[in-house]
């Protein structure tokens, strides 16, 4: 097992966690490109962005343990 797998930071694992955060904080159903401006571009408050960044930071800290 590589150190990447040990820390749970494989790209697929990261994508899953980021999608979970996007769903929870931004109420986005997916982070996949859908090739439509109305689906791919959004406006969010600074508070929502801060919550998402904090969640991503905490996920990174938890992965290091």
N, C-alpha and C positions, 0 to 999 in steps of 0.2 A: 504494500500500500504506500502510495507517495504521500509526501507531507501535504500536498494540495488536497488529497482525499481525506486525510486525517482531520484537517481543519474545516472540511465541508465547504471549500470555496471553489468547487468545480463550476465552470460556467453555467451549466444547467441548474445547479443548486442555487446559484446567485440569481439567475433569471426567475426561478420559482419564487424566491423570497421577495424580490423586487416587485413582481406581479402581485403578490399578497399585500404588500405595502400600498401599491397603487390602488388596489381594490378597496382596501380599508380606509385610506386617507382621502383619496381623490374620487372614489366611487367609479373608477374606470374598469370596464369588464375585461380589458386586455391591454397589453403593451405592444401588441403586434401592429405593424403598419397595415392600415386598411385602405389606403390610397384614395381617401376622400377627406378634404379639408375639414369638414364638419365632424369627422370621426378621429382625425389625427392631430388636430390642434385644439387646445383647451386653455382657459384662463383659470388660474387658481390664486387664492389669497396668499399673502406672505405667511400667514399663520398655518395654512395647510402645507405649504412647502416646508416650513420649519418642522412640522410634525413628521412629515415623510423623511426628511433628512435625519431627524433624531431617531426614528425607527430603523433606518438603514445603519446608522452609527451603532445603535444598540445591537442590531443583528450581527454586525462585524465583531463587536466586543464579545458577544456570546459564542461566536464561532471560534474565537481564539482560546476559549477555555477547554 
